[in-house]
Structures are given as structure tokens and as C-alpha cells.
Amino acid sequence: MRGYVVLKSNWTQLIDSPLVVALIGFAHEPRSVGSRPTHGNAERPFFIVTNVRISYRPRMTPRVPWNPFEVMQLLLAWIFALMLGQLAFNLLLPPKIEGQQTVKDGNQTLTVEFLDSTRYTHSEHNGTYQFQGEAPTLNRHALTLSPEEGPEISVTFPGTLRDRIGLLATNIVFVQFSALGLIAFLLRYHKISWSAAFGRINDRPLTLGLPILFGIGFVVPALGLHLVSQQLIIALGGQPTSQEAVEMVARASAPPELALQALSVVVMAPICEELLFRGVIYPSLRDLGHRRLAIAASSLLFAAIHGSLALILPLTVLAVILVWLYEKTGSIVAPVLMHSAFNAVNFAMIKLLPQIAQ
């Protein structure tokens, strides 16, 4: 196992950087964020973004014993776990809908009573229904109504509480915990401890306090830059799409669903994503002598997995900032706390101030 350099840092070094100077100037310069787009389906902002020049000091993060080939194997195993989770979800919780539900037929809202596995009633027509798609990957949010008289009607609905909780539990187990398990296996294989792989906390105010302030303080710049991304997509003839995680948080209402959402978004996602992208992928490329390639590749991959074109640019910039914070403090705890703080603020905004979050 190779050792790593512990470079004592202090508040003056961190604050006296182009990143913080630019952010302080941004925060004190009055500017209008503007109204949200009126074209297409405007996306609720959720992730921290900024666009400032990053300055790197001498590396403080540990060197790692694994190589890019081993990282690729880990990612393939993770993808297999995701597919296994999707298969398990569809087999263990087949699509089911019952009782009174509100569905949408285009811009028209219908209140439909689902009686059993095949029949429904409505004030204007009765008939049978079925989920769209083919087993085992049926679309749980799209139905085809077949009235006794008249043409078929294609409708959508937000899904049942049973399915939403099941999907959240599947995500936590097969996506987030599986990532932690694979990283733990990697460390065990190389006989290296978590602190040796991802750094120790050497300066508590710098590592524990400042990242939380960064996460909270980046909310306003995030709103503005995310809006810019949406406008660019519209100008190029595209249409911004909503991030699925944001829509799931917005729909959540039952206490069990809210609790699982908070666990996934505020706790598990920051831990897993920072360990994987900043802790495993980035240093494996950096230690080959390709720092810029390491930053670019890990950041673009991080942005791409979030599944929204409008998030590619802001999340890529976010990833670069999180790398800078990791290098600056020498501990993976710092980017985890910044990521978690930002997610927590946005989670609260979506639930408590939906008019702003929208």
C-alpha cells in the first residue's frame, strides 16, 4: 500500500482562492434570475451548479492502489446490480392499480374507479384496462382504457403509493447499497482501509463546517445557471425534461414515502456518488498522470448518469467543484457534506416552497 501526503491546510488558504473570490463577488452583485421558461416542461432545479475558475494546490488526497481497468469492472458490476434490481422489482411487485384514481388523457383529467385487475368504471363509460408495454417491464404510469363502446383511450397517472415505495426501496438497496458494497469489496481486495483510501479529517472547521456553508450558499447560483441551461436547450430547438428524482420528491406525500425519499436524496446519494466518482474513479485516472482527463471523465460521467440533458452542463461544473474540495481538504467527507447540504436545501424547497422550486 502506498502512503499519501497529509498537507496541513487552513482557512486562509481556502478563502484566498479564485473560486471563493468569484463566489463572493457573485453573491454580492445584484442580478435577476428571471422567470422560469414557459416553453415545454421546465425542470425544477435540484443540483448545485456554478461556473468559476478552479485553482488547485498541491495534491492532498491519497494515492489509490486500483487502476482504471478495475474501476471499469466495478462499474460493470454496478450496472448488473441495477438490472438485477429492476428485474426483482418487476417480478416481486407486478403492476397493480385499484380504487379511485385520477388519470390524464392529454390535457383532460379523468376520475376513474378501478374495480379489479381488468375492469374500470367512469361517469361516461365503463370497460377494461391494461398497463402499456410488455412484461416484465410494463409501464406503471401509462394505461390503455378500452370502453365497451368507443375507441381506446391512452391515459397516464403518477403511479400507486405501493409502487413508489417499492421503487424507492429498490433504488436504495440495488443502486446505493450495492455501490457501497462494491467499493468495500475493492478496498478489501487491496487490503486498504477507508481512511487510507479516502483521507482523514485533519482540519475539522475546513472539512466539516465550510462544505455545508458552500452547499447552502450555492442554491441561488444553481437556480440561475440551471435556468440558463434550460434556455439554451430551448434555443437549440429542444425541450427540457424533468429529472425523475425531482418528480418523485414532488409527488411524495405519505410519511413512509417522504422518509425514504429523504434517506435516499440527502444521505445515501451524496455518500455513494462521492465515494464512487470522487473517491474511486477520479484518483484512478489522476494517479496515471492525467489530472485533466481524470477531472473531465469523472465529471462528465457523474453528470450523464443523472438522466437529464439540462443537467449535463451544471452537474459537470458541480463535479469539478467537488473534486476541488476533495483535493483541498484531503478528505472525501468534505464533498459528501457539501453534496448533502445542497440536496437537503433543495428537498426542503420542493416540499415547502413548490412555487419557487418549480
C-alpha atoms as a printed R data frame, in Angstrom:
    type eleno elety resid chain resno       x      y       z
1   ATOM     1    CA   MET     A     1   0.000  0.000   0.000
2   ATOM     2    CA   ARG     A     2   1.401  3.401  -0.958
3   ATOM     3    CA   GLY     A     3   1.232  6.204   1.507
4   ATOM     4    CA   TYR     A     4  -0.082  9.655   0.908
5   ATOM     5    CA   VAL     A     5   0.929 13.172   1.823
6   ATOM     6    CA   VAL     A     6  -1.003 14.974   4.520
7   ATOM     7    CA   LEU     A     7  -0.674 18.697   3.881
8   ATOM     8    CA   LYS     A     8  -1.954 20.884   6.701
9   ATOM     9    CA   SER     A     9  -4.458 23.365   5.325
10  ATOM    10    CA   ASN     A    10  -6.043 26.389   6.893
11  ATOM    11    CA   TRP     A    11  -8.916 28.773   6.371
12  ATOM    12    CA   THR     A    12  -6.732 31.496   4.847
13  ATOM    13    CA   GLN     A    13  -5.523 29.190   2.073
14  ATOM    14    CA   LEU     A    14  -9.066 28.180   1.175
15  ATOM    15    CA   ILE     A    15 -10.651 31.606   1.258
16  ATOM    16    CA   ASP     A    16  -7.783 33.134  -0.731
17  ATOM    17    CA   SER     A    17  -8.636 31.193  -3.899
18  ATOM    18    CA   PRO     A    18 -10.180 32.247  -7.243
19  ATOM    19    CA   LEU     A    19 -13.167 30.010  -6.518
20  ATOM    20    CA   VAL     A    20 -14.195 31.711  -3.310
21  ATOM    21    CA   VAL     A    21 -13.346 35.211  -4.541
22  ATOM    22    CA   ALA     A    22 -15.552 34.676  -7.582
23  ATOM    23    CA   LEU     A    23 -18.378 33.308  -5.460
24  ATOM    24    CA   ILE     A    24 -18.207 36.195  -3.003
25  ATOM    25    CA   GLY     A    25 -18.355 38.630  -5.897
26  ATOM    26    CA   PHE     A    26 -21.295 36.741  -7.371
27  ATOM    27    CA   ALA     A    27 -23.170 36.705  -4.078
28  ATOM    28    CA   HIS     A    28 -22.798 40.492  -3.599
29  ATOM    29    CA   GLU     A    29 -23.581 41.521  -7.150
30  ATOM    30    CA   PRO     A    30 -27.341 42.122  -7.608
31  ATOM    31    CA   ARG     A    31 -28.753 40.293 -10.571
32  ATOM    32    CA   SER     A    32 -32.065 38.962 -11.747
33  ATOM    33    CA   VAL     A    33 -32.520 35.246 -12.079
34  ATOM    34    CA   GLY     A    34 -35.528 35.753 -14.344
35  ATOM    35    CA   SER     A    35 -38.755 33.867 -14.687
36  ATOM    36    CA   ARG     A    36 -38.888 30.198 -15.468
37  ATOM    37    CA   PRO     A    37 -39.266 29.072 -19.084
38  ATOM    38    CA   THR     A    38 -42.752 28.945 -20.499
39  ATOM    39    CA   HIS     A    39 -41.862 26.584 -23.321
40  ATOM    40    CA   GLY     A    40 -42.152 22.873 -22.763
41  ATOM    41    CA   ASN     A    41 -41.769 21.160 -19.430
42  ATOM    42    CA   ALA     A    42 -39.435 23.397 -17.390
43  ATOM    43    CA   GLU     A    43 -37.312 21.437 -14.961
44  ATOM    44    CA   ARG     A    44 -37.167 22.083 -11.246
45  ATOM    45    CA   PRO     A    45 -33.586 22.896 -10.198
46  ATOM    46    CA   PHE     A    46 -32.158 20.330  -7.856
47  ATOM    47    CA   PHE     A    47 -28.395 20.206  -8.016
48  ATOM    48    CA   ILE     A    48 -25.721 22.722  -7.191
49  ATOM    49    CA   VAL     A    49 -24.090 24.500 -10.111
50  ATOM    50    CA   THR     A    50 -21.604 27.320 -10.608
51  ATOM    51    CA   ASN     A    51 -19.168 28.443 -13.260
52  ATOM    52    CA   VAL     A    52 -15.917 29.725 -11.808
53  ATOM    53    CA   ARG     A    53 -12.246 29.046 -12.348
54  ATOM    54    CA   ILE     A    54 -10.825 26.326 -10.151
55  ATOM    55    CA   SER     A    55  -7.380 26.683  -8.587
56  ATOM    56    CA   TYR     A    56  -5.533 23.561  -7.417
57  ATOM    57    CA   ARG     A    57  -2.982 23.420  -4.638
58  ATOM    58    CA   PRO     A    58  -0.551 20.505  -4.226
59  ATOM    59    CA   ARG     A    59  -2.471 17.247  -4.024
60  ATOM    60    CA   MET     A    60  -3.680 16.292  -0.577
61  ATOM    61    CA   THR     A    61  -5.862 13.283  -1.403
62  ATOM    62    CA   PRO     A    62  -4.472  9.746  -1.072
63  ATOM    63    CA   ARG     A    63  -2.974  7.802  -3.935
64  ATOM    64    CA   VAL     A    64  -5.001  4.660  -4.634
65  ATOM    65    CA   PRO     A    65  -3.832  1.126  -5.468
66  ATOM    66    CA   TRP     A    66  -6.555  0.314  -8.014
67  ATOM    67    CA   ASN     A    67  -6.367  1.052 -11.724
68  ATOM    68    CA   PRO     A    68  -8.901  2.131 -14.385
69  ATOM    69    CA   PHE     A    69  -9.435 -1.473 -15.527
70  ATOM    70    CA   GLU     A    70 -10.515 -2.483 -12.023
71  ATOM    71    CA   VAL     A    71 -12.760  0.587 -11.876
72  ATOM    72    CA   MET     A    72 -14.390 -0.468 -15.143
73  ATOM    73    CA   GLN     A    73 -15.060 -3.901 -13.681
74  ATOM    74    CA   LEU     A    74 -16.625 -2.261 -10.639
75  ATOM    75    CA   LEU     A    75 -18.878 -0.116 -12.860
76  ATOM    76    CA   LEU     A    76 -19.976 -3.142 -14.889
77  ATOM    77    CA   ALA     A    77 -20.826 -4.979 -11.670
78  ATOM    78    CA   TRP     A    78 -22.802 -1.937 -10.539
79  ATOM    79    CA   ILE     A    79 -24.752 -1.862 -13.812
80  ATOM    80    CA   PHE     A    80 -25.517 -5.565 -13.338
81  ATOM    81    CA   ALA     A    81 -26.835 -4.785  -9.842
82  ATOM    82    CA   LEU     A    82 -29.099 -2.068 -11.300
83  ATOM    83    CA   MET     A    83 -30.510 -4.510 -13.855
84  ATOM    84    CA   LEU     A    84 -30.993 -7.148 -11.175
85  ATOM    85    CA   GLY     A    85 -32.842 -4.632  -9.019
86  ATOM    86    CA   GLN     A    86 -35.161 -3.654 -11.878
87  ATOM    87    CA   LEU     A    87 -35.913 -7.307 -12.590
88  ATOM    88    CA   ALA     A    88 -36.567 -8.041  -8.906
89  ATOM    89    CA   PHE     A    89 -38.876 -5.037  -8.611
90  ATOM    90    CA   ASN     A    90 -40.968 -6.086 -11.614
91  ATOM    91    CA   LEU     A    91 -41.182 -9.719 -10.525
92  ATOM    92    CA   LEU     A    92 -41.870 -9.154  -6.829
93  ATOM    93    CA   LEU     A    93 -44.223 -6.176  -7.293
94  ATOM    94    CA   PRO     A    94 -46.166 -6.634 -10.528
95  ATOM    95    CA   PRO     A    95 -48.125 -3.535 -11.659
96  ATOM    96    CA   LYS     A    96 -51.404 -3.157  -9.809
97  ATOM    97    CA   ILE     A    97 -53.971 -0.400  -9.562
98  ATOM    98    CA   GLU     A    98 -57.227 -0.339  -7.601
99  ATOM    99    CA   GLY     A    99 -59.718  2.085  -6.129
100 ATOM   100    CA   GLN     A   100 -60.386  5.612  -7.308
101 ATOM   101    CA   GLN     A   101 -57.528  7.203  -9.230
102 ATOM   102    CA   THR     A   102 -57.022 10.441 -11.151
103 ATOM   103    CA   VAL     A   103 -55.651  9.886 -14.647
104 ATOM   104    CA   LYS     A   104 -54.882 12.239 -17.535
105 ATOM   105    CA   ASP     A   105 -55.966 11.937 -21.142
106 ATOM   106    CA   GLY     A   106 -53.799 14.621 -22.678
107 ATOM   107    CA   ASN     A   107 -54.926 17.858 -21.015
108 ATOM   108    CA   GLN     A   108 -58.129 16.287 -19.698
109 ATOM   109    CA   THR     A   109 -58.285 14.880 -16.170
110 ATOM   110    CA   LEU     A   110 -60.496 11.842 -15.512
111 ATOM   111    CA   THR     A   111 -61.558 10.255 -12.227
112 ATOM   112    CA   VAL     A   112 -61.707  6.505 -12.728
113 ATOM   113    CA   GLU     A   113 -62.686  3.694 -10.347
114 ATOM   114    CA   PHE     A   114 -60.598  0.559 -10.897
115 ATOM   115    CA   LEU     A   115 -62.569 -2.483  -9.738
116 ATOM   116    CA   ASP     A   116 -60.203 -5.429 -10.201
117 ATOM   117    CA   SER     A   117 -57.287 -6.462 -12.345
118 ATOM   118    CA   THR     A   118 -59.088 -5.788 -15.625
119 ATOM   119    CA   ARG     A   119 -62.189 -3.580 -15.254
120 ATOM   120    CA   TYR     A   120 -62.905  0.087 -14.524
121 ATOM   121    CA   THR     A   121 -65.891  2.430 -14.260
122 ATOM   122    CA   HIS     A   122 -66.240  6.082 -15.200
123 ATOM   123    CA   SER     A   123 -69.131  8.533 -15.190
124 ATOM   124    CA   GLU     A   124 -69.289  8.438 -19.010
125 ATOM   125    CA   HIS     A   125 -68.119  4.924 -19.880
126 ATOM   126    CA   ASN     A   126 -67.135  1.529 -18.459
127 ATOM   127    CA   GLY     A   127 -64.775 -1.088 -19.780
128 ATOM   128    CA   THR     A   128 -61.463 -2.865 -19.316
129 ATOM   129    CA   TYR     A   129 -57.909 -1.598 -18.908
130 ATOM   130    CA   GLN     A   130 -54.324 -2.794 -19.157
131 ATOM   131    CA   PHE     A   131 -50.874 -1.404 -18.465
132 ATOM   132    CA   GLN     A   132 -48.919 -0.375 -21.529
133 ATOM   133    CA   GLY     A   133 -45.726 -2.152 -22.577
134 ATOM   134    CA   GLU     A   134 -44.686 -5.774 -22.344
135 ATOM   135    CA   ALA     A   135 -43.986 -7.911 -19.284
136 ATOM   136    CA   PRO     A   136 -41.876 -7.847 -17.211
137 ATOM   137    CA   THR     A   137 -41.139 -4.157 -17.909
138 ATOM   138    CA   LEU     A   138 -44.669 -2.765 -18.066
139 ATOM   139    CA   ASN     A   139 -45.107  0.999 -17.847
140 ATOM   140    CA   ARG     A   140 -46.582  1.591 -14.392
141 ATOM   141    CA   HIS     A   141 -47.560  5.154 -15.297
142 ATOM   142    CA   ALA     A   142 -49.462  4.513 -18.539
143 ATOM   143    CA   LEU     A   143 -52.761  2.679 -19.088
144 ATOM   144    CA   THR     A   144 -54.941  1.844 -22.062
145 ATOM   145    CA   LEU     A   145 -58.662  2.123 -21.305
146 ATOM   146    CA   SER     A   146 -60.920  0.059 -23.569
147 ATOM   147    CA   PRO     A   147 -64.530  1.309 -23.229
148 ATOM   148    CA   GLU     A   148 -67.382 -1.033 -24.066
149 ATOM   149    CA   GLU     A   149 -68.320  1.462 -26.751
150 ATOM   150    CA   GLY     A   150 -65.900  3.793 -28.490
151 ATOM   151    CA   PRO     A   151 -62.174  3.903 -29.228
152 ATOM   152    CA   GLU     A   152 -59.392  3.062 -26.803
153 ATOM   153    CA   ILE     A   153 -58.060  5.849 -24.542
154 ATOM   154    CA   SER     A   154 -54.408  6.174 -23.539
155 ATOM   155    CA   VAL     A   155 -54.006  7.756 -20.090
156 ATOM   156    CA   THR     A   156 -51.174  8.472 -17.659
157 ATOM   157    CA   PHE     A   157 -51.087  8.682 -13.858
158 ATOM   158    CA   PRO     A   158 -48.401  9.210 -11.178
159 ATOM   159    CA   GLY     A   159 -48.428  5.597 -10.030
160 ATOM   160    CA   THR     A   160 -49.628  3.982  -6.836
161 ATOM   161    CA   LEU     A   161 -48.095  4.578  -3.402
162 ATOM   162    CA   ARG     A   162 -47.230  0.870  -3.273
163 ATOM   163    CA   ASP     A   163 -45.199  1.119  -6.455
164 ATOM   164    CA   ARG     A   164 -43.473  4.371  -5.473
165 ATOM   165    CA   ILE     A   165 -42.341  2.986  -2.111
166 ATOM   166    CA   GLY     A   166 -41.244 -0.239  -3.779
167 ATOM   167    CA   LEU     A   167 -39.220  1.674  -6.347
168 ATOM   168    CA   LEU     A   168 -37.548  3.778  -3.642
169 ATOM   169    CA   ALA     A   169 -36.636  0.694  -1.604
170 ATOM   170    CA   THR     A   170 -35.258 -0.991  -4.727
171 ATOM   171    CA   ASN     A   171 -33.171  2.089  -5.530
172 ATOM   172    CA   ILE     A   172 -31.711  2.263  -2.030
173 ATOM   173    CA   VAL     A   173 -30.833 -1.442  -1.942
174 ATOM   174    CA   PHE     A   174 -29.745 -2.222  -5.502
175 ATOM   175    CA   VAL     A   175 -28.314  1.157  -6.542
176 ATOM   176    CA   GLN     A   176 -26.943  2.816  -3.430
177 ATOM   177    CA   PHE     A   177 -26.100 -0.013  -1.045
178 ATOM   178    CA   SER     A   178 -24.759 -2.106  -3.929
179 ATOM   179    CA   ALA     A   179 -22.325  0.719  -4.779
180 ATOM   180    CA   LEU     A   180 -21.128  0.809  -1.168
181 ATOM   181    CA   GLY     A   181 -20.749 -2.973  -1.161
182 ATOM   182    CA   LEU     A   182 -18.685 -2.980  -4.352
183 ATOM   183    CA   ILE     A   183 -16.418 -0.215  -3.036
184 ATOM   184    CA   ALA     A   184 -15.969 -2.141   0.230
185 ATOM   185    CA   PHE     A   185 -15.004 -5.221  -1.796
186 ATOM   186    CA   LEU     A   186 -12.466 -3.148  -3.756
187 ATOM   187    CA   LEU     A   187 -10.864 -1.914  -0.536
188 ATOM   188    CA   ARG     A   188 -10.788 -5.395   0.951
189 ATOM   189    CA   TYR     A   189  -9.206 -6.793  -2.208
190 ATOM   190    CA   HIS     A   190  -6.385 -4.256  -1.970
191 ATOM   191    CA   LYS     A   191  -6.186 -4.545   1.844
192 ATOM   192    CA   ILE     A   192  -6.635 -0.818   2.369
193 ATOM   193    CA   SER     A   193  -8.757  0.945   4.976
194 ATOM   194    CA   TRP     A   194 -11.468  3.521   4.246
195 ATOM   195    CA   SER     A   195  -9.428  6.339   5.804
196 ATOM   196    CA   ALA     A   196  -6.307  5.365   3.869
197 ATOM   197    CA   ALA     A   197  -8.279  5.271   0.618
198 ATOM   198    CA   PHE     A   198 -10.385  8.397   1.049
199 ATOM   199    CA   GLY     A   199  -8.498 10.558   3.521
200 ATOM   200    CA   ARG     A   200  -8.752 11.531   7.148
201 ATOM   201    CA   ILE     A   201 -10.279 14.630   8.728
202 ATOM   202    CA   ASN     A   202  -7.268 16.813   9.540
203 ATOM   203    CA   ASP     A   203  -8.943 20.208   9.885
204 ATOM   204    CA   ARG     A   204 -12.458 19.965  11.302
205 ATOM   205    CA   PRO     A   205 -13.679 23.511  10.511
206 ATOM   206    CA   LEU     A   206 -12.366 23.241   6.963
207 ATOM   207    CA   THR     A   207 -13.630 19.708   6.351
208 ATOM   208    CA   LEU     A   208 -16.897 19.696   8.296
209 ATOM   209    CA   GLY     A   209 -18.092 23.300   8.500
210 ATOM   210    CA   LEU     A   210 -17.205 25.092   5.308
211 ATOM   211    CA   PRO     A   211 -18.585 22.453   2.870
212 ATOM   212    CA   ILE     A   212 -22.021 22.760   4.497
213 ATOM   213    CA   LEU     A   213 -21.931 26.535   4.032
214 ATOM   214    CA   PHE     A   214 -20.870 26.024   0.424
215 ATOM   215    CA   GLY     A   215 -23.768 23.646  -0.162
216 ATOM   216    CA   ILE     A   216 -26.323 26.082   1.247
217 ATOM   217    CA   GLY     A   217 -24.765 29.120  -0.415
218 ATOM   218    CA   PHE     A   218 -24.788 27.607  -3.902
219 ATOM   219    CA   VAL     A   219 -28.581 27.382  -4.062
220 ATOM   220    CA   VAL     A   220 -29.139 30.772  -5.719
221 ATOM   221    CA   PRO     A   221 -26.367 30.383  -8.336
222 ATOM   222    CA   ALA     A   222 -27.755 26.935  -9.043
223 ATOM   223    CA   LEU     A   223 -31.186 28.317  -9.845
224 ATOM   224    CA   GLY     A   224 -29.748 30.868 -12.243
225 ATOM   225    CA   LEU     A   225 -27.360 28.567 -14.089
226 ATOM   226    CA   HIS     A   226 -29.919 25.803 -14.349
227 ATOM   227    CA   LEU     A   227 -32.300 28.278 -15.951
228 ATOM   228    CA   VAL     A   228 -29.571 29.206 -18.444
229 ATOM   229    CA   SER     A   229 -29.174 25.532 -19.365
230 ATOM   230    CA   GLN     A   230 -32.898 25.192 -19.996
231 ATOM   231    CA   GLN     A   231 -32.963 28.299 -22.168
232 ATOM   232    CA   LEU     A   232 -30.036 27.010 -24.222
233 ATOM   233    CA   ILE     A   233 -31.871 23.752 -24.896
234 ATOM   234    CA   ILE     A   234 -34.992 25.666 -25.964
235 ATOM   235    CA   ALA     A   235 -32.934 27.960 -28.222
236 ATOM   236    CA   LEU     A   236 -31.458 24.882 -29.924
237 ATOM   237    CA   GLY     A   237 -34.934 23.509 -30.609
238 ATOM   238    CA   GLY     A   238 -35.085 21.024 -27.762
239 ATOM   239    CA   GLN     A   239 -37.355 20.711 -24.760
240 ATOM   240    CA   PRO     A   240 -36.115 20.500 -21.159
241 ATOM   241    CA   THR     A   241 -37.211 17.331 -19.390
242 ATOM   242    CA   SER     A   242 -37.809 16.806 -15.709
243 ATOM   243    CA   GLN     A   243 -35.346 14.776 -13.699
244 ATOM   244    CA   GLU     A   244 -37.095 11.678 -12.380
245 ATOM   245    CA   ALA     A   245 -35.716 12.104  -8.852
246 ATOM   246    CA   VAL     A   246 -37.148 15.636  -8.675
247 ATOM   247    CA   GLU     A   247 -40.561 14.485  -9.870
248 ATOM   248    CA   MET     A   248 -40.595 11.678  -7.317
249 ATOM   249    CA   VAL     A   249 -39.816 14.115  -4.500
250 ATOM   250    CA   ALA     A   250 -42.539 16.483  -5.721
251 ATOM   251    CA   ARG     A   251 -45.151 13.682  -5.799
252 ATOM   252    CA   ALA     A   252 -44.238 12.235  -2.394
253 ATOM   253    CA   SER     A   253 -46.863 12.875   0.290
254 ATOM   254    CA   ALA     A   254 -47.194  9.843   2.577
255 ATOM   255    CA   PRO     A   255 -44.819  9.818   5.598
256 ATOM   256    CA   PRO     A   256 -43.140  6.489   4.662
257 ATOM   257    CA   GLU     A   257 -42.507  7.757   1.139
258 ATOM   258    CA   LEU     A   258 -41.113 11.078   2.375
259 ATOM   259    CA   ALA     A   259 -38.823  9.306   4.841
260 ATOM   260    CA   LEU     A   260 -37.404  7.018   2.149
261 ATOM   261    CA   GLN     A   261 -37.005  9.971  -0.225
262 ATOM   262    CA   ALA     A   262 -35.070 11.941   2.394
263 ATOM   263    CA   LEU     A   263 -32.869  8.938   3.183
264 ATOM   264    CA   SER     A   264 -32.103  8.386  -0.485
265 ATOM   265    CA   VAL     A   265 -31.591 12.011  -1.580
266 ATOM   266    CA   VAL     A   266 -29.973 13.623   1.471
267 ATOM   267    CA   VAL     A   267 -27.968 10.727   2.950
268 ATOM   268    CA   MET     A   268 -27.337  7.814   0.604
269 ATOM   269    CA   ALA     A   269 -26.918  9.603  -2.739
270 ATOM   270    CA   PRO     A   270 -24.183 12.012  -1.543
271 ATOM   271    CA   ILE     A   271 -22.244  9.230   0.190
272 ATOM   272    CA   CYS     A   272 -22.413  6.778  -2.715
273 ATOM   273    CA   GLU     A   273 -21.826  9.272  -5.508
274 ATOM   274    CA   GLU     A   274 -18.885 10.976  -3.823
275 ATOM   275    CA   LEU     A   275 -17.196  7.708  -2.918
276 ATOM   276    CA   LEU     A   276 -17.687  6.360  -6.431
277 ATOM   277    CA   PHE     A   277 -16.925  9.381  -8.613
278 ATOM   278    CA   ARG     A   278 -14.557 11.458  -6.486
279 ATOM   279    CA   GLY     A   279 -13.126  8.659  -4.337
280 ATOM   280    CA   VAL     A   280 -12.720  5.789  -6.827
281 ATOM   281    CA   ILE     A   281 -12.955  6.925 -10.462
282 ATOM   282    CA   TYR     A   282 -11.181 10.285 -10.283
283 ATOM   283    CA   PRO     A   283  -7.978  9.234  -8.436
284 ATOM   284    CA   SER     A   284  -7.580  6.078 -10.537
285 ATOM   285    CA   LEU     A   285  -7.076  8.288 -13.610
286 ATOM   286    CA   ARG     A   286  -5.253 11.073 -11.804
287 ATOM   287    CA   ASP     A   287  -2.588  8.728 -10.444
288 ATOM   288    CA   LEU     A   288  -1.702  7.750 -14.018
289 ATOM   289    CA   GLY     A   289  -0.571 11.330 -14.537
290 ATOM   290    CA   HIS     A   290  -3.687 12.525 -16.367
291 ATOM   291    CA   ARG     A   291  -5.191 15.045 -13.958
292 ATOM   292    CA   ARG     A   292  -7.224 16.987 -16.527
293 ATOM   293    CA   LEU     A   293  -8.503 13.798 -18.136
294 ATOM   294    CA   ALA     A   294  -9.412 12.473 -14.693
295 ATOM   295    CA   ILE     A   295 -11.381 15.618 -13.856
296 ATOM   296    CA   ALA     A   296 -13.161 15.693 -17.224
297 ATOM   297    CA   ALA     A   297 -14.008 11.984 -17.419
298 ATOM   298    CA   SER     A   298 -15.253 11.594 -13.849
299 ATOM   299    CA   SER     A   299 -17.247 14.841 -14.041
300 ATOM   300    CA   LEU     A   300 -18.932 14.057 -17.363
301 ATOM   301    CA   LEU     A   301 -19.809 10.551 -16.225
302 ATOM   302    CA   PHE     A   302 -21.262 11.937 -12.998
303 ATOM   303    CA   ALA     A   303 -23.450 14.358 -14.963
304 ATOM   304    CA   ALA     A   304 -24.542 11.767 -17.515
305 ATOM   305    CA   ILE     A   305 -25.944  9.251 -15.022
306 ATOM   306    CA   HIS     A   306 -28.488 11.782 -13.744
307 ATOM   307    CA   GLY     A   307 -30.538 11.297 -16.881
308 ATOM   308    CA   SER     A   308 -31.372 14.845 -17.959
309 ATOM   309    CA   LEU     A   309 -29.815 16.820 -20.793
310 ATOM   310    CA   ALA     A   310 -30.498 20.084 -18.945
311 ATOM   311    CA   LEU     A   311 -28.259 18.863 -16.105
312 ATOM   312    CA   ILE     A   312 -25.191 17.899 -18.148
313 ATOM   313    CA   LEU     A   313 -23.537 21.329 -18.033
314 ATOM   314    CA   PRO     A   314 -24.407 22.359 -14.448
315 ATOM   315    CA   LEU     A   315 -23.612 18.940 -12.986
316 ATOM   316    CA   THR     A   316 -20.310 18.748 -14.823
317 ATOM   317    CA   VAL     A   317 -19.305 22.058 -13.258
318 ATOM   318    CA   LEU     A   318 -20.574 20.833  -9.901
319 ATOM   319    CA   ALA     A   319 -18.391 17.747 -10.181
320 ATOM   320    CA   VAL     A   320 -15.301 19.873 -10.869
321 ATOM   321    CA   ILE     A   321 -16.010 21.912  -7.729
322 ATOM   322    CA   LEU     A   322 -16.429 18.755  -5.662
323 ATOM   323    CA   VAL     A   323 -13.068 17.475  -6.961
324 ATOM   324    CA   TRP     A   324 -11.501 20.785  -5.964
325 ATOM   325    CA   LEU     A   325 -12.995 20.488  -2.490
326 ATOM   326    CA   TYR     A   326 -11.759 16.907  -2.162
327 ATOM   327    CA   GLU     A   327  -8.238 17.908  -3.163
328 ATOM   328    CA   LYS     A   328  -8.347 20.984  -0.943
329 ATOM   329    CA   THR     A   329  -9.329 19.193   2.263
330 ATOM   330    CA   GLY     A   330  -7.822 15.761   1.637
331 ATOM   331    CA   SER     A   331 -10.973 14.021   2.863
332 ATOM   332    CA   ILE     A   332 -13.965 12.622   0.982
333 ATOM   333    CA   VAL     A   333 -16.122 13.815   3.897
334 ATOM   334    CA   ALA     A   334 -15.973 17.406   2.600
335 ATOM   335    CA   PRO     A   335 -17.616 16.823  -0.811
336 ATOM   336    CA   VAL     A   336 -20.111 14.447   0.811
337 ATOM   337    CA   LEU     A   337 -21.224 17.183   3.230
338 ATOM   338    CA   MET     A   338 -21.454 19.822   0.509
339 ATOM   339    CA   HIS     A   339 -23.460 17.479  -1.731
340 ATOM   340    CA   SER     A   340 -25.747 16.522   1.154
341 ATOM   341    CA   ALA     A   341 -26.337 20.118   2.288
342 ATOM   342    CA   PHE     A   342 -27.333 21.221  -1.194
343 ATOM   343    CA   ASN     A   343 -29.657 18.263  -1.681
344 ATOM   344    CA   ALA     A   344 -31.251 18.915   1.705
345 ATOM   345    CA   VAL     A   345 -31.969 22.567   0.882
346 ATOM   346    CA   ASN     A   346 -33.492 21.676  -2.460
347 ATOM   347    CA   PHE     A   347 -35.520 18.847  -0.940
348 ATOM   348    CA   ALA     A   348 -36.994 21.316   1.542
349 ATOM   349    CA   MET     A   349 -37.690 23.866  -1.197
350 ATOM   350    CA   ILE     A   350 -39.519 21.345  -3.370
351 ATOM   351    CA   LYS     A   351 -41.767 20.296  -0.476
352 ATOM   352    CA   LEU     A   352 -42.201 23.588   1.405
353 ATOM   353    CA   LEU     A   353 -41.837 26.203  -1.341
354 ATOM   354    CA   PRO     A   354 -43.013 24.469  -4.528
355 ATOM   355    CA   GLN     A   355 -43.772 27.795  -6.223
356 ATOM   356    CA   ILE     A   356 -40.046 28.647  -6.059
357 ATOM   357    CA   ALA     A   357 -38.789 25.158  -6.837
358 ATOM   358    CA   GLN     A   358 -40.972 24.976  -9.926
